[in-house]
Amino acid sequence: MAVRVLLSNDDGVHAAGLRALAAAFEGDEVWVCAPDREQSASSHAISLHRPLRLAELEPRWFSVDGTPTDAVYVGMNLVLKGRWPDLVVSGINHGPNLGNDVHYSGTVAAAMEGALIGVPAIAVSLAAPPPHDFSLAARLAVELARALVASRPASPLLLSLNVPAGPVRGWRLANLGKRTYGNEVVEKLDPRGRRYFWIGGEGGAVNHDIPGSDCNAVMEEGLASVTPVQLDATDHAALGPLQAIHLPGFPREPGP
């Protein structure tokens, strides 16, 4: 069964991972609406205070001079208005989006925007250093996309797919893990003597050893990981203990 799919990313409309993903959906109705330049770690930023420009670079292939969220928003509500896709797929990211990466990732945010608007969505990331071979990740993404559409979820699901460098032994449903980055703020001087700062420090991420996590599956076990990401960010477990809080002078109305 052919699907209509909207592709986006955070590495930019000319990224090799996006091209590989589009090629893997051969025979399907593929639309692309992606940022005109790299927008890594842009999270779910949306441009509300400046105009956006849309350019059609080739048939069904559009660039937006904004964030990944902007690109999917424009793709769904303008380019494909009235004929939404069966799903949104974002990627293939040039690097992993494991554990707490999902809170910073523009790749995940683009997919999340599709799910928030109303269609199932997948964020696809390749946990490998350059030069990247996106072929296996693209095949896995297409198979997962077809399975997701065929499952007809009752509400739009958001899945995060991470694929190891290889060889890939298989795949696993996994929880989000935890990654730690440097927390330094590095101060330097520009040629005119003015201070500027780099945040994040030096070195790569440290993956915490958490059994059942996406980090362990991808970085230690040679498995692709599939993680459903909640759109409802409510901490339901905290609602019970918070019932004991009293704010003098401010009566509390019944809640969940």
Backbone torsions as a table, in degrees:
resi	resn	phi	psi	omega
1	MET	NA	124.0	178.2
2	ALA	-72.9	145.8	179.1
3	VAL	-120.8	154.0	169.7
4	ARG	-98.2	121.7	-174.2
5	VAL	-128.5	137.6	172.9
6	LEU	-103.4	122.6	179.7
7	LEU	-104.5	145.2	173.5
8	SER	-150.4	-174.8	178.3
9	ASN	-170.2	-172.8	171.4
10	ASP	-122.6	1.3	178.6
11	ASP	-91.6	-2.0	176.6
12	GLY	103.8	155.2	-171.8
13	VAL	-65.1	-20.2	-179.5
14	HIS	-98.6	8.1	-174.5
15	ALA	-67.9	144.3	-179.6
16	ALA	-64.2	-35.2	179.4
17	GLY	-64.1	-36.0	177.5
18	LEU	-68.5	-42.3	178.0
19	ARG	-61.5	-42.9	179.9
20	ALA	-63.9	-39.7	179.2
21	LEU	-65.4	-44.3	179.0
22	ALA	-61.8	-41.1	-179.5
23	ALA	-65.1	-33.6	-177.8
24	ALA	-69.8	-22.4	177.0
25	PHE	-88.5	28.3	179.5
26	GLU	-54.8	132.7	-178.3
27	GLY	94.0	-11.0	177.3
28	ASP	-100.4	170.6	177.2
29	GLU	-90.4	98.6	-172.4
30	VAL	-101.6	127.9	173.0
31	TRP	-120.9	143.3	179.5
32	VAL	-124.5	131.4	171.6
33	CYS	-142.5	104.4	-170.1
34	ALA	-135.2	160.5	178.1
35	PRO	-61.1	149.4	-177.8
36	ASP	-77.4	-5.9	178.6
37	ARG	-154.0	172.1	-178.6
38	GLU	-63.0	137.0	-179.2
39	GLN	-135.0	35.4	-178.2
40	SER	-57.8	145.0	178.1
41	ALA	60.7	26.3	178.5
42	SER	-85.1	-6.3	179.5
43	SER	54.0	-140.8	-173.5
44	HIS	-101.4	33.8	179.4
45	ALA	-63.3	141.0	177.3
46	ILE	-132.5	143.1	-173.3
47	SER	-92.2	100.4	-179.7
48	LEU	-103.4	-10.3	-171.6
49	HIS	-121.1	19.3	173.3
50	ARG	-154.0	154.7	178.6
51	PRO	-74.0	157.0	176.4
52	LEU	-113.6	150.4	177.1
53	ARG	-116.9	133.8	-178.8
54	LEU	-113.1	132.1	179.0
55	ALA	-129.9	133.3	174.3
56	GLU	-92.6	110.3	-175.4
57	LEU	-82.7	-30.4	175.4
58	GLU	-161.5	170.8	-177.2
59	PRO	-54.2	126.5	178.2
60	ARG	66.5	17.1	-177.3
61	TRP	-128.7	106.5	-171.2
62	PHE	-119.0	148.8	171.2
63	SER	-117.5	148.8	177.4
64	VAL	-127.7	133.8	-179.8
65	ASP	-84.5	59.1	-178.6
66	GLY	-151.1	-158.1	-176.2
67	THR	-83.5	169.4	173.5
68	PRO	-57.2	-39.6	177.3
69	THR	-62.3	-44.0	176.0
70	ASP	-54.9	-45.1	-174.7
71	ALA	-62.1	-45.5	-180.0
72	VAL	-70.2	-39.0	177.6
73	TYR	-58.5	-46.9	179.3
74	VAL	-68.1	-40.2	179.4
75	GLY	-61.0	-42.2	-177.5
76	MET	-76.7	-42.6	-169.6
77	ASN	-97.6	-4.2	177.0
78	LEU	-129.6	-63.6	-176.1
79	VAL	-60.6	-44.5	-178.1
80	LEU	-112.8	27.7	179.4
81	LYS	-59.4	129.4	178.8
82	GLY	81.9	-3.9	177.4
83	ARG	-147.9	59.3	-176.3
84	TRP	-54.3	153.1	176.8
85	PRO	-73.7	167.0	173.8
86	ASP	-70.4	-29.0	177.8
87	LEU	-164.2	163.0	173.7
88	VAL	-109.6	133.9	175.3
89	VAL	-125.2	128.1	-178.1
90	SER	-114.3	131.3	179.4
91	GLY	138.4	-159.1	-5.1
92	ILE	-79.4	124.7	-177.3
93	ASN	-67.8	141.0	179.6
94	HIS	-82.8	65.4	-176.7
95	GLY	143.1	167.8	-176.0
96	PRO	-77.4	159.7	167.5
97	ASN	-133.0	77.7	-173.3
98	LEU	-107.9	150.8	174.3
99	GLY	55.0	-130.5	-176.3
100	ASN	-72.3	-2.1	172.1
101	ASP	-56.0	-29.9	-174.0
102	VAL	-62.0	-22.4	-179.3
103	HIS	-77.9	-19.6	-178.5
104	TYR	-106.3	-21.1	-167.7
105	SER	-70.5	127.8	170.7
106	GLY	-71.2	-30.1	176.8
107	THR	-60.8	-49.8	179.6
108	VAL	-66.1	-38.1	-179.1
109	ALA	-63.0	-39.2	178.8
110	ALA	-62.0	-44.9	176.9
111	ALA	-64.8	-41.5	179.6
112	MET	-59.8	-37.4	179.0
113	GLU	-62.2	-40.0	176.3
114	GLY	-60.6	-44.0	179.6
115	ALA	-66.6	-39.9	178.7
116	LEU	-63.8	-37.1	179.2
117	ILE	-71.8	-34.6	173.8
118	GLY	144.2	12.2	178.1
119	VAL	-127.6	153.5	176.0
120	PRO	-59.1	153.0	-174.8
121	ALA	-149.4	151.0	179.5
122	ILE	-133.8	133.3	170.0
123	ALA	-103.2	127.8	-175.0
124	VAL	-117.8	129.1	-177.3
125	SER	-136.1	141.2	178.3
126	LEU	-107.9	115.1	-177.3
127	ALA	-87.7	70.2	-177.1
128	ALA	-147.0	147.1	175.6
129	PRO	-77.9	161.2	175.6
130	PRO	-69.7	155.2	-0.1
131	PRO	-74.7	138.2	-173.1
132	HIS	-87.4	137.0	169.0
133	ASP	-111.0	105.0	-173.2
134	PHE	-89.7	0.0	-169.2
135	SER	-61.0	-48.2	-177.8
136	LEU	-68.6	-42.4	177.9
137	ALA	-60.2	-38.4	179.0
138	ALA	-65.7	-42.2	178.6
139	ARG	-63.2	-45.5	178.3
140	LEU	-61.2	-40.9	-180.0
141	ALA	-61.5	-43.4	-179.7
142	VAL	-65.1	-44.2	179.2
143	GLU	-62.4	-42.5	178.1
144	LEU	-65.8	-39.6	178.8
145	ALA	-61.6	-45.5	-179.7
146	ARG	-64.3	-41.7	179.4
147	ALA	-64.4	-39.0	-179.8
148	LEU	-66.0	-44.7	179.2
149	VAL	-63.8	-41.6	-178.5
150	ALA	-66.6	-27.1	-178.3
151	SER	-74.2	-15.8	178.5
152	ARG	48.3	63.8	-178.4
153	PRO	-60.8	144.9	-177.5
154	ALA	-64.4	-31.4	175.2
155	SER	-135.1	155.8	-175.6
156	PRO	-59.7	121.6	178.3
157	LEU	-92.3	148.0	172.5
158	LEU	-117.7	119.0	179.8
159	LEU	-114.7	139.4	173.8
160	SER	-109.8	116.4	179.7
161	LEU	-106.6	121.9	174.4
162	ASN	-117.2	133.2	-175.4
163	VAL	-119.5	128.4	-179.7
164	PRO	-73.0	170.8	-177.9
165	ALA	-63.7	-29.9	179.6
166	GLY	113.6	160.6	-3.9
167	PRO	-66.8	151.7	-177.3
168	VAL	-101.8	117.9	-176.1
169	ARG	-80.2	-20.1	-176.3
170	GLY	160.2	-154.4	-179.4
171	TRP	-142.1	163.9	-177.4
172	ARG	-148.2	142.0	166.2
173	LEU	-72.6	131.3	-171.3
174	ALA	-140.5	151.7	170.8
175	ASN	-78.2	159.7	170.7
176	LEU	-66.8	136.0	176.8
177	GLY	-93.9	-151.3	-179.9
178	LYS	-141.8	134.5	176.9
179	ARG	-125.5	143.0	179.4
180	THR	-117.0	132.2	177.9
181	TYR	-114.4	168.3	173.6
182	GLY	-63.3	144.5	-178.2
183	ASN	-110.2	12.9	-176.8
184	GLU	-73.2	152.6	166.2
185	VAL	-114.2	110.5	-174.7
186	VAL	-92.5	122.9	-178.9
187	GLU	-99.5	134.5	176.7
188	LYS	-137.0	173.1	177.4
189	LEU	-117.1	137.7	175.4
190	ASP	-82.3	174.3	-177.0
191	PRO	-59.2	-17.6	178.5
192	ARG	-98.1	10.0	175.7
193	GLY	83.3	9.4	-179.8
194	ARG	-92.6	144.3	-177.8
195	ARG	-76.4	144.4	168.0
196	TYR	-142.5	167.5	-168.9
197	PHE	-137.1	141.3	168.3
198	TRP	-111.2	130.3	177.2
199	ILE	-102.1	156.6	176.6
200	GLY	103.3	-20.0	178.4
201	GLY	72.5	-167.0	-177.5
202	GLU	-108.0	163.3	177.9
203	GLY	90.6	165.3	-178.7
204	GLY	-89.3	-170.8	-178.8
205	ALA	-80.0	149.8	171.2
206	VAL	-105.5	121.4	-179.4
207	ASN	-90.1	124.8	179.1
208	HIS	-76.1	144.1	-178.5
209	ASP	-82.3	94.6	-179.4
210	ILE	-124.0	106.6	-179.8
211	PRO	-54.5	137.4	179.7
212	GLY	84.6	1.0	-177.5
213	SER	-88.8	161.7	176.1
214	ASP	-65.1	-35.6	178.8
215	CYS	-59.7	-47.4	-180.0
216	ASN	-64.4	-44.2	-177.9
217	ALA	-59.8	-48.4	-172.1
218	VAL	-81.0	-44.9	-171.4
219	MET	-88.6	-20.4	-176.0
220	GLU	-118.1	-28.1	-169.5
221	GLU	-113.7	0.5	178.2
222	GLY	67.5	28.7	-179.0
223	LEU	-113.7	143.3	166.9
224	ALA	-74.6	145.7	-179.8
225	SER	-116.0	142.0	174.5
226	VAL	-123.4	119.1	-176.6
227	THR	-124.3	120.0	172.1
228	PRO	-74.7	129.8	-176.9
229	VAL	-108.8	128.4	-177.4
230	GLN	-72.3	139.0	171.1
231	LEU	-86.7	-28.7	176.5
232	ASP	-83.2	107.6	-176.0
233	ALA	-87.1	7.3	179.3
234	THR	-62.6	133.0	173.4
235	ASP	-86.2	87.3	-174.2
236	HIS	-64.1	-32.0	-179.3
237	ALA	-65.8	-24.6	-178.8
238	ALA	-83.7	-13.8	-176.0
239	LEU	-63.1	-38.6	-179.7
240	GLY	-63.0	-57.6	178.9
241	PRO	-57.7	-31.4	-178.1
242	LEU	-72.3	-12.7	177.6
243	GLN	-62.3	-21.8	-177.2
244	ALA	-81.7	-7.3	-178.2
245	ILE	-76.7	134.2	176.2
246	HIS	-125.6	135.3	177.9
247	LEU	-113.2	103.0	-175.6
248	PRO	-53.4	130.1	178.9
249	GLY	87.4	-4.1	-178.2
250	PHE	-129.9	97.5	-179.0
251	PRO	-64.3	142.0	-180.0
252	ARG	-97.6	127.6	175.5
253	GLU	-80.6	152.1	177.6
254	PRO	-58.1	140.3	179.0
255	GLY	-137.7	-162.9	-178.2
256	PRO	-65.6	NA	NA
